[in-house]
Amino acid sequence: MAIRSGNNESNSMGLAIVSESTCIPFAGREACQLCADECVAAGYYSIEFTRVGPEADGDGNPIEGTGYLAQP
């Protein structure tokens, strides 16, 4: 995803494609919200997160608080 500098009115935002091979949370390395921070710094609040890589209990249900938040 490329972020251009300039005022917000001149920047056109679209759908960001997240590369699961380079996104730190998708790679299972650690939590990261650089994309969301850059979006807010540009004056937008359109990033949503989903939990990736959660651990499962004996019934196959995700264990709360495990995994990382990442962009869907």
N, C-alpha and C positions, 0 to 999 in steps of 0.2 A: 504494500500500500504506500503510495507517495502522498506526502502532504506538502502543498505549495504554500509559500509565504505570501503575504499581502492581506488586504482587508477581507473580512468575511463575505461581503456582498459579491466580491469578484471570484471567490472560490466556489466551484461547483462540487458538491459532494455526491457520491453515489454509493453503491453497494461495495463494501470492502470484501475481498476474498482473502480469507485467512489460510496461509500455508501451514498445514498441520505438521510438516516436517521441520519448519523453522520457528513456529510459535512455541515459546518456552513452556507454557503449561501443557500444551498438547504433547510435547516431547517428554512430559513427566518429570521435568527437571526442578521446577519451582513455580511459585505464584508470580505473576507479572501482570501489570496493567498499563504498560507503556502506551499501547494504542488508545486506551480510554483517556489517559492523561493528556495525550496530544490532541485528542478530539475536543476535550473540555477547554484546553488552552486556545483552540481555534474558535471557541464560542459555540460548540455543538454539544449536545447531550444525547447522542443516539447510539452509544455502544451498549450492548446487552451481553451478559455473561451467562455461561452454562457450566456446570461442574463436569470435568472430565477425569477419568481414571479413578473413580472412587473405589474403595474396598467394599466387598460384599460380606454380609453376614451368612450364617449357615443356610438361610432360606433364599439366598440370592438377592436380597434387598440391599441397596447402598447404605453404608454406614455414614451417618451424619458427621460432617466435619472432615471427611477424608477426600482425597483427590485435590484438584486445583480448579480455580475458576478460569475460564477461557472464553473467547468470543466464539459463538456458534458458527 
